[in-house]
């Protein structure tokens, strides 16, 4: 029984890694993956524009390190900000969870732990004296073939 659980977790990890590699290479497995990537990119673009409008400098987007990825790395004065962007599509054809759950609700304790490790690694590697983790929640709706940003919420200093 225990062996089956280990094999299942290993198979899930391999499948997750393969999906991540496809996304990084821009290869969509299906039309749903392509739409997922398009919604995510729309959310990240909206988040970056919102942060710039609030006076933050965007230092990097999709900053990859060995332990994960920061969607956006920004700077506000002397404070560096690791930004997690969560985007939800508000559409009758979208999955129920996408319509019913606030984007920021999907930032789990495990995700926050990973963001802390990513931020600590970046801080050490780059000599940051001060840093924090923020979340930007974006809601997008579909209008025909276009995606329109419905709302952007910036949750500051969630670390």
PAKEFI-8557 format. One line per field, with one value per atom (N, C-alpha, C): residue number from 1; chain; atom name; x, z, y. Coordinates in Angstrom, 2 decimals, always signed. Example, Ala and Ser with C-alpha at 12.3 -4.5 7.8 and 13.67 -1.06 7.14 Angstrom:
REM PAKEFI-8557
num: [1,1,1,2,2,2]
cadena: [A,A,A,A,A,A]
atomo: [N,CA,C,N,CA,C]
xx: [+13.19,+12.30,+13.20,+12.85,+13.67,+12.90]
zz: [+7.80,+7.80,+7.80,+7.08,+7.14,+7.87]
yy: [-5.69,-4.50,-3.30,-2.25,-1.06,+0.03]
REM end
This chain:
REM PAKEFI-8557
num: [1,1,1,2,2,2,3,3,3,4,4,4,5,5,5,6,6,6,7,7,7,8,8,8,9,9,9,10,10,10,11,11,11,12,12,12,13,13,13,14,14,14,15,15,15,16,16,16,17,17,17,18,18,18,19,19,19,20,20,20,21,21,21,22,22,22,23,23,23,24,24,24,25,25,25,26,26,26,27,27,27,28,28,28,29,29,29,30,30,30,31,31,31,32,32,32,33,33,33,34,34,34,35,35,35,36,36,36,37,37,37,38,38,38,39,39,39,40,40,40,41,41,41,42,42,42,43,43,43,44,44,44,45,45,45,46,46,46,47,47,47,48,48,48,49,49,49,50,50,50,51,51,51,52,52,52,53,53,53,54,54,54,55,55,55,56,56,56,57,57,57,58,58,58,59,59,59,60,60,60,61,61,61,62,62,62,63,63,63,64,64,64,65,65,65,66,66,66,67,67,67,68,68,68,69,69,69,70,70,70,71,71,71,72,72,72,73,73,73,74,74,74,75,75,75,76,76,76,77,77,77,78,78,78,79,79,79,80,80,80,81,81,81,82,82,82,83,83,83,84,84,84,85,85,85,86,86,86,87,87,87,88,88,88,89,89,89,90,90,90,91,91,91,92,92,92,93,93,93,94,94,94,95,95,95,96,96,96,97,97,97,98,98,98,99,99,99,100,100,100,101,101,101,102,102,102,103,103,103,104,104,104,105,105,105,106,106,106,107,107,107,108,108,108,109,109,109,110,110,110,111,111,111,112,112,112,113,113,113,114,114,114,115,115,115,116,116,116,117,117,117,118,118,118,119,119,119,120,120,120,121,121,121,122,122,122,123,123,123,124,124,124,125,125,125,126,126,126,127,127,127,128,128,128,129,129,129,130,130,130,131,131,131,132,132,132,133,133,133,134,134,134,135,135,135,136,136,136,137,137,137,138,138,138,139,139,139,140,140,140,141,141,141,142,142,142,143,143,143,144,144,144,145,145,145,146,146,146,147,147,147,148,148,148,149,149,149,150,150,150,151,151,151,152,152,152,153,153,153,154,154,154,155,155,155,156,156,156,157,157,157,158,158,158,159,159,159]
cadena: [A,A,A,A,A,A,A,A,A,A,A,A,A,A,A,A,A,A,A,A,A,A,A,A,A,A,A,A,A,A,A,A,A,A,A,A,A,A,A,A,A,A,A,A,A,A,A,A,A,A,A,A,A,A,A,A,A,A,A,A,A,A,A,A,A,A,A,A,A,A,A,A,A,A,A,A,A,A,A,A,A,A,A,A,A,A,A,A,A,A,A,A,A,A,A,A,A,A,A,A,A,A,A,A,A,A,A,A,A,A,A,A,A,A,A,A,A,A,A,A,A,A,A,A,A,A,A,A,A,A,A,A,A,A,A,A,A,A,A,A,A,A,A,A,A,A,A,A,A,A,A,A,A,A,A,A,A,A,A,A,A,A,A,A,A,A,A,A,A,A,A,A,A,A,A,A,A,A,A,A,A,A,A,A,A,A,A,A,A,A,A,A,A,A,A,A,A,A,A,A,A,A,A,A,A,A,A,A,A,A,A,A,A,A,A,A,A,A,A,A,A,A,A,A,A,A,A,A,A,A,A,A,A,A,A,A,A,A,A,A,A,A,A,A,A,A,A,A,A,A,A,A,A,A,A,A,A,A,A,A,A,A,A,A,A,A,A,A,A,A,A,A,A,A,A,A,A,A,A,A,A,A,A,A,A,A,A,A,A,A,A,A,A,A,A,A,A,A,A,A,A,A,A,A,A,A,A,A,A,A,A,A,A,A,A,A,A,A,A,A,A,A,A,A,A,A,A,A,A,A,A,A,A,A,A,A,A,A,A,A,A,A,A,A,A,A,A,A,A,A,A,A,A,A,A,A,A,A,A,A,A,A,A,A,A,A,A,A,A,A,A,A,A,A,A,A,A,A,A,A,A,A,A,A,A,A,A,A,A,A,A,A,A,A,A,A,A,A,A,A,A,A,A,A,A,A,A,A,A,A,A,A,A,A,A,A,A,A,A,A,A,A,A,A,A,A,A,A,A,A,A,A,A,A,A,A,A,A,A,A,A,A,A,A,A,A,A,A,A,A,A,A,A,A,A,A,A,A,A,A,A,A,A,A,A,A,A,A,A,A,A,A,A,A,A,A,A]
atomo: [N,CA,C,N,CA,C,N,CA,C,N,CA,C,N,CA,C,N,CA,C,N,CA,C,N,CA,C,N,CA,C,N,CA,C,N,CA,C,N,CA,C,N,CA,C,N,CA,C,N,CA,C,N,CA,C,N,CA,C,N,CA,C,N,CA,C,N,CA,C,N,CA,C,N,CA,C,N,CA,C,N,CA,C,N,CA,C,N,CA,C,N,CA,C,N,CA,C,N,CA,C,N,CA,C,N,CA,C,N,CA,C,N,CA,C,N,CA,C,N,CA,C,N,CA,C,N,CA,C,N,CA,C,N,CA,C,N,CA,C,N,CA,C,N,CA,C,N,CA,C,N,CA,C,N,CA,C,N,CA,C,N,CA,C,N,CA,C,N,CA,C,N,CA,C,N,CA,C,N,CA,C,N,CA,C,N,CA,C,N,CA,C,N,CA,C,N,CA,C,N,CA,C,N,CA,C,N,CA,C,N,CA,C,N,CA,C,N,CA,C,N,CA,C,N,CA,C,N,CA,C,N,CA,C,N,CA,C,N,CA,C,N,CA,C,N,CA,C,N,CA,C,N,CA,C,N,CA,C,N,CA,C,N,CA,C,N,CA,C,N,CA,C,N,CA,C,N,CA,C,N,CA,C,N,CA,C,N,CA,C,N,CA,C,N,CA,C,N,CA,C,N,CA,C,N,CA,C,N,CA,C,N,CA,C,N,CA,C,N,CA,C,N,CA,C,N,CA,C,N,CA,C,N,CA,C,N,CA,C,N,CA,C,N,CA,C,N,CA,C,N,CA,C,N,CA,C,N,CA,C,N,CA,C,N,CA,C,N,CA,C,N,CA,C,N,CA,C,N,CA,C,N,CA,C,N,CA,C,N,CA,C,N,CA,C,N,CA,C,N,CA,C,N,CA,C,N,CA,C,N,CA,C,N,CA,C,N,CA,C,N,CA,C,N,CA,C,N,CA,C,N,CA,C,N,CA,C,N,CA,C,N,CA,C,N,CA,C,N,CA,C,N,CA,C,N,CA,C,N,CA,C,N,CA,C,N,CA,C,N,CA,C,N,CA,C,N,CA,C,N,CA,C,N,CA,C,N,CA,C,N,CA,C,N,CA,C,N,CA,C,N,CA,C,N,CA,C,N,CA,C,N,CA,C,N,CA,C,N,CA,C,N,CA,C,N,CA,C,N,CA,C,N,CA,C,N,CA,C,N,CA,C,N,CA,C,N,CA,C,N,CA,C,N,CA,C]
xx: [+0.83,+0.00,+0.86,+1.85,+2.72,+3.48,+3.91,+4.65,+3.80,+2.50,+1.59,+1.49,+1.43,+1.36,+2.61,+3.77,+5.03,+5.07,+4.66,+4.65,+3.68,+2.53,+1.55,+2.12,+2.77,+3.36,+4.47,+5.26,+6.32,+5.74,+4.70,+4.05,+3.45,+2.82,+2.26,+3.35,+4.48,+5.60,+6.15,+6.29,+6.80,+5.82,+4.53,+3.53,+3.54,+3.65,+3.70,+4.94,+6.09,+7.32,+7.22,+6.63,+6.47,+5.55,+4.47,+3.57,+4.28,+5.09,+5.85,+6.84,+7.50,+8.46,+7.74,+6.56,+5.80,+5.43,+5.02,+4.66,+5.87,+7.01,+8.21,+8.65,+8.45,+8.82,+7.73,+6.61,+5.51,+4.73,+4.86,+4.15,+2.90,+1.78,+0.53,+0.14,-0.32,-0.75,-2.12,-2.93,-4.28,-4.74,-5.93,-6.51,-6.70,-7.04,-7.21,-5.90,-4.77,-3.47,-3.14,-3.43,-3.16,-3.98,-5.24,-6.10,-5.60,-5.19,-4.63,-3.42,-2.53,-1.34,-1.71,-2.70,-3.13,-3.75,-4.57,-5.18,-4.09,-3.16,-2.07,-1.21,-0.89,-0.08,-0.85,-2.15,-2.97,-2.93,-3.06,-3.01,-1.67,-0.58,+0.76,+1.01,+0.55,+0.69,-0.08,-1.31,-2.13,-1.49,-0.94,-0.29,+0.93,+1.75,+2.94,+2.55,+1.53,+1.08,+0.55,-0.18,-0.72,+0.41,+1.39,+2.51,+3.30,+3.53,+4.21,+3.40,+2.08,+1.21,+1.27,+1.59,+1.73,+3.14,+4.01,+5.35,+6.44,+6.14,+7.16,+7.90,+9.16,+9.97,+9.96,+9.65,+9.68,+11.12,+11.68,+13.07,+13.14,+12.21,+12.21,+10.81,+10.56,+9.32,+9.69,+8.92,+9.17,+10.62,+11.03,+12.40,+12.52,+13.25,+13.38,+14.67,+14.52,+15.66,+15.48,+16.46,+16.40,+15.17,+14.66,+13.55,+12.18,+12.14,+10.84,+10.94,+9.82,+9.73,+8.96,+9.47,+8.73,+8.09,+6.77,+6.09,+6.66,+6.81,+7.37,+8.30,+9.43,+10.29,+10.29,+9.93,+9.82,+10.64,+10.74,+11.44,+10.63,+10.46,+9.77,+10.76,+11.42,+12.49,+13.63,+13.97,+15.06,+14.56,+13.24,+12.65,+12.34,+12.86,+12.56,+11.30,+10.52,+9.22,+9.11,+8.90,+8.61,+7.09,+6.62,+5.18,+4.64,+3.63,+2.89,+1.63,+1.41,+0.23,-0.73,-1.95,-2.99,-4.11,-4.44,-5.43,-6.56,-7.78,-8.94,-9.77,-10.24,-11.11,-12.54,-13.25,-14.67,-15.49,-16.01,-16.68,-17.60,-18.75,-19.69,-19.09,-18.18,-17.57,-16.37,-15.93,-14.77,-15.18,-14.20,-14.53,-15.17,-16.01,-16.71,-15.74,-14.62,-13.67,-13.15,-12.94,-12.44,-13.41,-14.71,-15.72,-16.04,-15.88,-16.36,-15.29,-14.03,-12.97,-12.17,-11.90,-11.06,-9.66,-9.01,-7.69,-6.70,-6.69,-5.71,-5.93,-7.12,-7.41,-6.58,-6.03,-5.24,-3.76,-3.42,-2.06,-2.07,-1.66,-1.70,-0.52,-0.57,+0.56,+1.81,+1.65,+2.80,+3.38,+2.51,+2.97,+3.70,+3.18,+3.86,+5.23,+5.34,+6.63,+7.61,+7.13,+7.98,+8.40,+7.46,+7.79,+8.82,+8.71,+9.70,+11.09,+11.14,+12.44,+13.01,+12.16,+12.60,+13.12,+12.34,+12.75,+14.04,+14.19,+15.42,+16.62,+16.43,+17.51,+17.90,+16.89,+17.16,+17.83,+17.37,+17.94,+19.41,+19.70,+21.08,+21.95,+21.48,+22.23,+22.49,+21.52,+21.61,+21.93,+22.11,+22.48,+21.37,+20.12,+19.01,+19.02,+18.88,+18.76,+17.32,+16.37,+14.96,+14.15,+13.23,+12.35,+11.05,+10.04,+8.75,+8.08,+6.99,+6.18,+4.83,+4.41,+3.09,+2.34,+1.02,+0.17,-0.65,-0.73,-1.63,-2.67,-3.94,-5.07,-5.74,-5.88,-6.45,-7.64,-8.72,-9.89,-10.05,-10.22,-10.31,-11.63,-12.25,-13.47,-13.25,-13.98,-13.86,-14.94,-14.54,-15.48,-15.20,-15.99,-15.71,-14.39,-13.45,-12.14,-11.14,-11.53,-10.64,-10.77,-9.68,-9.69,-9.59,-10.46,-10.48,-10.24,-9.39,-9.12,-10.30,-10.89,-12.05,-11.62,-10.66,-10.20,-8.78,-8.06,-6.71,-6.66,-6.29,-6.15,-4.72,-4.12,-2.73,-2.73,-2.32,-2.25,-0.80,-0.50,+0.88,+1.33,+2.59,+3.27,+2.52,+2.41,+1.71,+2.67,+3.94,+4.95,+4.74]
zz: [+0.00,+0.00,+0.00,+0.88,+0.95,-0.35,-0.97,-2.21,-3.31,-3.35,-4.34,-4.19,-2.95,-2.71,-3.19,-2.95,-3.40,-4.92,-5.57,-7.03,-7.61,-6.97,-7.44,-7.32,-6.17,-6.00,-7.02,-7.31,-8.29,-9.68,-10.03,-11.34,-11.44,-10.37,-10.35,-10.51,-9.83,-9.92,-11.33,-11.99,-13.36,-14.30,-14.12,-14.97,-14.76,-13.51,-13.20,-13.83,-13.73,-14.30,-15.82,-16.44,-17.90,-18.33,-17.59,-17.90,-17.75,-16.69,-16.49,-17.61,-18.06,-19.17,-20.45,-20.69,-21.88,-21.81,-20.62,-20.46,-20.69,-20.10,-20.25,-21.70,-22.46,-23.87,-24.76,-24.16,-24.93,-25.70,-25.30,-25.97,-25.18,-25.77,-25.10,-25.40,-24.40,-24.57,-25.25,-24.97,-25.53,-25.65,-26.20,-26.30,-24.92,-23.92,-22.56,-22.00,-22.28,-21.82,-22.46,-23.76,-24.46,-23.84,-23.52,-22.90,-21.49,-20.75,-19.41,-19.46,-20.42,-20.57,-20.95,-21.82,-22.25,-21.10,-20.30,-19.13,-18.14,-17.89,-16.96,-17.42,-18.71,-19.25,-19.14,-19.42,-19.28,-17.84,-16.88,-15.47,-15.08,-15.52,-15.18,-15.81,-17.04,-17.68,-16.90,-16.49,-15.72,-14.37,-13.72,-12.41,-12.55,-13.57,-13.78,-14.04,-14.86,-15.15,-13.88,-13.06,-11.81,-10.86,-10.72,-9.82,-10.31,-11.62,-12.16,-11.85,-11.99,-11.70,-10.24,-9.35,-7.93,-7.56,-8.58,-8.34,-8.14,-8.34,-8.20,-9.52,-9.42,-10.60,-10.79,-11.99,-12.27,-12.59,-11.77,-11.93,-12.83,-12.66,-13.47,-13.51,-14.56,-14.67,-14.87,-14.26,-14.34,-13.98,-12.83,-12.35,-11.84,-12.55,-12.20,-11.40,-10.32,-9.53,-9.36,-8.77,-8.69,-7.96,-6.99,-6.18,-6.66,-7.68,-8.17,-8.98,-9.06,-9.89,-9.17,-9.28,-8.82,-10.06,-10.01,-11.18,-11.54,-10.53,-10.73,-9.57,-9.86,-8.83,-9.09,-8.07,-8.21,-7.11,-7.21,-6.17,-5.85,-4.55,-4.05,-3.14,-3.65,-2.89,-2.70,-1.45,-1.13,-0.84,-0.91,-0.59,-1.88,-1.96,-3.09,-2.76,-3.80,-3.61,-4.52,-3.91,-4.66,-4.79,-6.03,-6.28,-6.87,-6.22,-6.74,-7.40,-8.66,-9.38,-9.49,-9.05,-9.16,-10.02,-11.09,-12.04,-12.14,-12.21,-12.39,-13.56,-14.38,-15.49,-14.99,-15.13,-14.75,-16.02,-16.20,-17.45,-17.19,-17.81,-17.62,-18.05,-19.03,-19.52,-18.68,-17.76,-16.93,-15.85,-15.30,-14.21,-13.03,-12.28,-11.15,-10.18,-9.89,-8.94,-9.42,-10.73,-11.27,-11.04,-11.12,-10.94,-9.48,-8.61,-7.24,-6.24,-6.54,-5.56,-5.91,-4.91,-5.11,-5.51,-6.44,-6.89,-5.74,-4.81,-3.72,-2.78,-2.81,-1.94,-2.32,-3.54,-3.95,-3.57,-2.82,-2.28,-0.95,-1.01,+0.15,+1.07,+2.22,+3.16,+2.50,+1.74,+1.05,+0.02,-0.72,-1.72,-1.03,+0.10,+0.83,+1.30,+1.76,+2.16,+1.01,-0.15,-1.34,-1.73,-1.66,-1.97,-0.98,+0.29,+1.29,+0.94,+0.54,+0.17,-1.08,-2.06,-3.28,-2.93,-2.12,-1.72,-0.93,+0.00,+0.79,-0.11,-1.07,-1.99,-2.81,-3.36,-4.15,-3.31,-2.07,-1.19,-0.90,-0.60,-0.30,-1.55,-2.65,-3.91,-4.41,-4.18,-4.72,-3.68,-2.42,-1.38,-0.99,-1.06,-0.66,+0.86,+1.34,+2.78,+3.26,+2.41,+2.79,+1.62,+1.95,+0.92,+1.57,+0.72,+1.20,+0.08,+0.45,-0.52,-0.64,-1.86,-2.13,-3.05,-3.05,-3.97,-4.75,-6.05,-6.88,-7.43,-7.13,-7.57,-8.75,-9.84,-11.06,-11.47,-11.81,-12.35,-13.80,-14.68,-16.12,-16.61,-17.54,-18.16,-19.67,-20.27,-21.72,-22.42,-23.43,-24.28,-25.71,-26.18,-27.49,-27.41,-28.26,-28.23,-27.39,-26.89,-26.10,-24.61,-23.89,-22.43,-21.90,-20.99,-20.41,-18.90,-18.39,-16.96,-16.26,-15.31,-14.57,-13.27,-12.56,-11.32,-11.01,-10.32,-9.85,-8.38,-7.52,-6.08,-5.67,-5.03,-4.58,-3.09,-2.64,-1.22,-0.79,-0.11,+0.25,+1.51,+1.52,+2.69,+3.31,+2.55,+3.05,+3.72,+3.77,+4.33,+5.77]
yy: [-1.20,+0.00,+1.25,+1.30,+2.47,+2.64,+1.52,+1.57,+2.20,+1.87,+2.43,+3.95,+4.43,+5.87,+6.59,+5.98,+6.57,+6.63,+5.55,+5.52,+6.54,+6.69,+7.68,+9.09,+9.40,+10.73,+10.96,+9.95,+10.06,+10.31,+9.57,+9.76,+11.16,+11.63,+12.98,+14.03,+13.83,+14.78,+14.83,+13.67,+13.62,+14.32,+14.07,+14.71,+16.22,+16.68,+18.11,+18.75,+18.09,+18.62,+18.71,+17.71,+17.73,+18.87,+19.08,+20.19,+21.53,+21.66,+22.89,+23.12,+22.08,+22.20,+22.63,+22.04,+22.45,+23.93,+24.39,+25.80,+26.69,+26.34,+27.15,+27.24,+26.18,+26.17,+26.76,+27.11,+27.67,+26.61,+25.36,+24.28,+23.93,+24.16,+23.84,+22.41,+21.68,+20.30,+20.26,+21.27,+21.29,+22.73,+22.89,+24.24,+24.83,+23.99,+24.48,+25.01,+24.33,+24.82,+26.16,+26.29,+27.55,+28.68,+28.41,+29.42,+29.76,+28.73,+28.93,+29.86,+29.60,+30.44,+31.87,+32.01,+33.35,+34.13,+33.47,+34.12,+34.51,+33.61,+33.90,+35.07,+35.11,+36.22,+37.53,+37.51,+38.71,+39.21,+38.29,+38.67,+39.25,+38.63,+39.14,+40.51,+40.70,+42.02,+43.08,+42.74,+43.69,+43.99,+42.96,+43.14,+44.05,+43.82,+44.64,+46.10,+46.31,+47.67,+48.33,+47.59,+48.13,+48.53,+47.65,+47.95,+49.15,+49.25,+50.43,+51.69,+51.60,+52.74,+53.16,+52.22,+52.52,+52.96,+53.09,+53.61,+52.57,+51.30,+50.27,+50.10,+49.75,+49.46,+47.94,+47.50,+46.06,+45.69,+44.81,+44.38,+43.15,+42.21,+40.99,+40.40,+39.67,+38.89,+37.44,+36.56,+35.11,+34.78,+35.30,+35.08,+33.65,+32.83,+31.41,+31.19,+30.47,+30.02,+28.51,+27.86,+26.39,+25.88,+26.63,+26.13,+26.58,+27.42,+27.87,+29.14,+29.82,+31.02,+32.11,+33.34,+34.52,+35.14,+35.34,+35.90,+37.27,+38.10,+39.44,+39.75,+40.36,+40.94,+42.43,+43.19,+44.64,+45.31,+46.62,+47.37,+48.61,+48.84,+50.03,+50.73,+51.76,+52.41,+51.43,+51.18,+50.24,+48.83,+48.63,+47.33,+46.57,+45.33,+44.47,+43.68,+43.41,+42.77,+41.56,+40.39,+39.18,+39.13,+39.17,+39.28,+37.98,+37.44,+36.29,+36.83,+36.50,+36.94,+35.76,+35.95,+34.93,+35.51,+34.80,+35.28,+34.26,+34.74,+33.89,+34.41,+33.47,+33.79,+33.73,+34.82,+34.88,+34.71,+33.49,+33.16,+31.97,+31.97,+30.86,+29.53,+29.56,+28.33,+27.89,+28.75,+28.41,+27.42,+26.69,+25.76,+26.51,+25.80,+26.41,+27.09,+26.43,+27.00,+28.35,+28.48,+29.73,+30.87,+30.57,+31.61,+31.90,+30.91,+31.06,+31.48,+31.26,+31.48,+32.73,+33.55,+34.73,+34.27,+34.96,+34.53,+34.35,+35.27,+35.23,+34.05,+33.45,+32.31,+31.09,+31.08,+29.93,+30.06,+31.10,+31.21,+30.46,+29.23,+28.34,+28.57,+27.94,+28.00,+27.43,+26.36,+25.75,+26.72,+27.41,+28.38,+29.53,+30.00,+31.08,+30.62,+29.38,+28.86,+28.84,+28.44,+28.43,+29.84,+30.79,+32.18,+32.73,+32.36,+32.79,+32.25,+30.98,+30.39,+31.05,+31.32,+32.01,+33.40,+34.14,+35.49,+35.49,+34.55,+34.47,+34.17,+33.29,+32.96,+34.19,+34.88,+36.08,+37.16,+37.33,+38.34,+38.05,+36.81,+36.43,+36.58,+36.09,+36.11,+37.53,+38.44,+39.80,+40.86,+40.45,+41.41,+42.37,+41.90,+42.76,+42.91,+44.13,+44.36,+44.20,+44.54,+44.48,+43.93,+43.03,+42.48,+42.01,+41.82,+41.32,+40.54,+39.91,+39.17,+39.87,+40.16,+40.71,+39.76,+39.87,+39.10,+40.11,+39.89,+40.68,+39.71,+40.01,+39.18,+39.86,+39.13,+39.69,+38.85,+39.52,+38.85,+39.29,+38.31,+38.56,+38.00,+38.69,+38.16,+38.10,+37.20,+37.01,+37.82,+38.58,+39.29,+38.85,+37.91,+37.33,+36.58,+36.96,+36.31,+37.09,+38.24,+39.09,+38.80,+39.01,+38.94,+40.36,+40.72,+42.07,+41.96,+42.81,+42.83,+43.47,+42.74,+43.22,+43.90,+43.31,+43.93,+43.48,+44.36,+44.07,+44.49,+43.54,+43.86,+43.58,+44.55,+44.43,+44.22,+43.03,+42.72,+42.85,+43.92,+44.25,+43.55,+43.22,+42.67,+41.49,+40.45,+39.26,+38.27,+38.61,+37.71,+37.46]
REM end
